[in-house]
Amino acid sequence: MSQQYDIHPDFRKFPRITIGFTAPVMFLVNLLMRLQCFFAVRKLSLKVNNYRCQRKDGSHLDILTMTPPVIDKLAPALIYYHGGGFGISYSSLHLQNCERYAIEAGCIVVFVDYRLGPKHPFPFGFDDSYDALQWTIDRAEELGIDPSRIALGGDSAGGALAAGVAQKARDTGLTSPCAQLLIYPVMDNSCSTPSATQFEDVPLWNAKSNRNMWQMYLARYPQGEAPLYAAPGFGDVQSLPPSYVETAEFDPLRDEGKDYASKLTSAGIDVVRNDTLQTIHGYDGMAKNMIAKESMLQRIAFLKDNFGH
């Protein structure tokens, strides 16, 4: 690794890899992820319900709800979209983090298993993400959710989905989420910011993987085109909810996350910024690290504040 990067020793341990997002590679990776999560779900210390929601084409969208043992009769909810470059399934870390959000922020987590590329590029996963919000609103009473206290959240590619869904929900008049939680979010398909061009050799997620991701995700569109809601950094941010935006210092996505936070602030949106230092994309995979611990506490505090706890 280049010595110019002052990465915390805990995060230097992560491998340097470049992800190609080809169908065979994604099939094998996701097979392993699903097997890991099959056992991880059973270790969660809260109530987990599985729902199969029928799409217009007859296929099914899988949604998990995570409910803490003690919860308000009409509880707030966090609809969560996992990261993975729009092509990789969720991990046990996503489930464990959502368990903490549910228990410590006092909410029901609605966890969305959206469709993935390269088989399902944009807009399939995004449509699932928006439909999950609609599904939650339609079934709020049944689920024990207060529809006025629904937050959207996600990490990495899931951050792009959360931000895009917030923009579309405003445009369609579906709802006004009470908050959005954006953790080192994907925002900009141009891959032209300084961090998106510089960090070719950092651990876990580098500039090459970032370009490969966008090529896969927007395969149906002309190169460089950003269809509405796909790259939310280019979207209209007026009248969006209070926002938490977290970035990592040595992450190709750093600058687009910071730019989005600044754009929100300029539009008069209340923003909590957490620009972490000595960190890489996905650094919170090292959950025992003090920086990761502090970020988790900041996320939970933001949710509690906006849920009215």
N, C-alpha and C positions, 0 to 999 in steps of 0.2 A: 504494500500500500504506500502511496505517496506520503512523505513525511510532512507535507504542507498542511495536512488535516489534523487539527487538534481534537481528535475524537476521544471520548472517554474510554479508558482501558476496557471497561465492561462491554462496550459496543464494538471494539476492534475485533472481538472474538467471533463476530458474525462473519459468514463466508462472503466472498466477492463472487457474485454469479451474474450472468446475463440470461434473461428469460426470453425465449423465442416465440412463445404463444402459438406454437403449431398444434394441430389437433391431436397427434399421438402423444406429445408431451403433456398437454393439458389433461388428456384422458387418464394417464398414469398418475399424475400429481393429484388429481381430484379423487381418484380411487383410493389413494392412501389417506387423503384428508377426510373422506367420508368414513373410512374405517376408524380413524382416530376419534372422530366426533361421535360416532355411534356409542363408544364407551364413555366419552366425556360428558354427554348429556345425562347419563345415569348417575354421575357424581355430583350434579348440581344440587344445592341445598334449598331448592324452592320448587314450587309446583310448575311443571312443564306440560303444556297441552299442544298437541299437533293438529293443525287444520289443513285441509286440502281444498283450495278455492278454485272453482272452475273458471277457466278463461273463456273468451268468446270462441276460440277455435276448438274447444272441448278438452284441451289439456288442463293440467292442474298446477297451481302455484302453491308451494308448501310454505306455511307460516307457523312459527313456534311462538307461543306466549309464555313468558316467565313471570310468575306471580309470587311475591314474597309471602312467608307464613303470616305476617301481620301487615295488613294494608287497609287503607280507607275503603269505605263502601263504594264510593265513586272516586277512583284513584286516577292520578295523572298517568300518562303513558309516554314511553320513548319508543318510537318506531326506529329500528336500527338496521342499517345497511352495511354489511361487512365489506372490508377491503379484499384485494386480490387481483388488481389489474383488470377487472371486468372479465377475467377468464379463470381465476382460481377460486375454489370453494372456500367456505369459512373454516377456521381452525378452532382448536380447543381454547386458544387464547381469546378469541372473539366471545365464545360462550362464557368463559370465566369473567371477562370484563363486564359483560352484560349482566351477569349474576350480581356483581358489585353495584352496578348502576341501579338495579331493581331493589336490592336490599338497602343500600345506603342512601339512595335518593328517594326511596319510598314510592316506587312507581312500578307499573306493569310494563315489561319490555315486550314489544312485538318485533320478532326477529324474522327478517324476510329472506327466504332462499330463492333469490331471483335467478333468471336464466343467464347463462354465461357464454362468452365467446370461446373459441372462434365460431362455434356452431350457431350461436345466437348473438350477433353483434348488435350495436345500437340500431333500432330503439327497443329491442326485446326486453333486456334487463331493466331499462328505464321504465318501460310501460308496466312491468311487474311491480316496480317500486312505487309508482303512482297509484296503481290499483290496490296495493296493500294499504295505502293511506285511506282510500275510498272504503275499502273493506272494514277497516278499523272504525271509521266514522259510522258506517251503516250498522255495525254490531256493537257500538260502544256500550249500550245498556246491558246487553247480554254478557259482555266481557268485563263489566264492572269498571268501565273507563269514563272519566269526565271528559266529554268531547271538547271542552274549552281549554283543557290542559294537555294537549298532545304536542310533544316535541319530536323533531326529526334529528337523527344523528347518524354519523358514519365515519369510518376511517379510510383514508386513501381513496380508492375508487368509490367506496361507499360514501365518502364525503362529497364526491361529485354527484352521486345519486340523491343524497339528502338535500344538497343545495339546489339541484335542478328541480326536484319535486316541490321544494318550497316556492320556487319561482312559478312553476306551473299551477300550483294550488292557488296562488295569489291571482294569476291571470285568468283562471277558470272560475274563481269565486268559490272553490270547493270549501276552503277553510283558511283560517289564519293560525298556523302553528304557534305555540306559545314561545318556542325557542328553536334554534338549530345548533347542534354540537358537531363541529367540523374538525376532525383530527387529521393532521397533515394531509389535507384534501387535494385531490386531482382537480384542476381548474382550467387548464390552458393547453389545447391540443397543438399549439404552434411550436412548443418545446424550444422557445427562443429566449427565455429569460437567462440571466447569467448562471443561475444555479442549474438550470436544465441543460445548459451546454457545457458547464465546467465539470460536473461530478461524474466523470466516466468510470472512475475506479474506486468508488466508495462501496462499503459492504451493503448487502441485501438488495438494495434498489438503486440502480445507476441510470445514467442518461440514456444508455443504449436500450435497456429494458423499457424505459419510459417511451422512447420512440416506437419500439416494437409494439407496445400496448396500444398506442393510438392507431397504428397502422392496422392492427387487428380489429379494434373496436369500431372504427369508422370505415371498414372495408367496403361498405355499400355507397360511400360518398366520394366525390372527387378529392384528391389529395389537397389538404389544407383547409377544406370546408369544415365548418363547425355548425352542424344542424342545431336548431333551437333546443336548449336544455342539455345538450351533450357535453359541452364545455362551459359550465356555468360562470366561469370567470368573465365571459363576454356578455353575460345576461344583464338584464335590468334588475337593480337591487333595491329600487324604491319600495317602501312599505313591507320590507321583510322583517322577520321577528328578531328579537335580541339574539346575538350570536356569540358563540365561543369558537375561536379559530386558533388552533395549535399548529406550530411548525417545528421542524427539526433543522438544526444548523447545517448539516452536511447531507442534505436531501435534495435531489433534483427538483422536487416540488416546493421547496422552501419559498422561493420568490413569488410564485403564483398564489400561494396561500397568504403571504404578507400583502400582496397587491389586492387580494379580495377583501382582506380585513380593512385595508385603507379605503377601499371603494365603499364598503358598508358604512364606515365611520363618516365619510364625506357625504353620504346620503342621509345622515342623521340617525343611523341605526346604533343602538347600544351594543358595543363589542367588547368582549373580554378576550384579550390577546395573550397567548402563552408561547412566546418565541424561545423555545428551549435551546440551550447551548451544549456543545460537545456531543450532540446527538445525531443519529441517522434515522432514516425512514424505518419505521417499525421498531424503534428502540424500546418501546414498552413491552416487547417480548422478553426483555430482561426485567421482569416485574419487581425483583428485589432491589434493583438499583434505586438510589435515592431520588434521582431526577424523575424516573418513571413513577415512583411512589407519589412524588409531589404533583406531577401532572394528573394522576388519577384523582387525587384529592381536589384539585382545581376543577376538573370536569364534574365531579359529584357536587361540589359547592355551587357551580353554575346551574346545574339541573335543579337542585333544591331551591335556589333563589327564584328560579322562573316557574317552578311548580307551586310556589307560595308556602313552602315549608319553613 
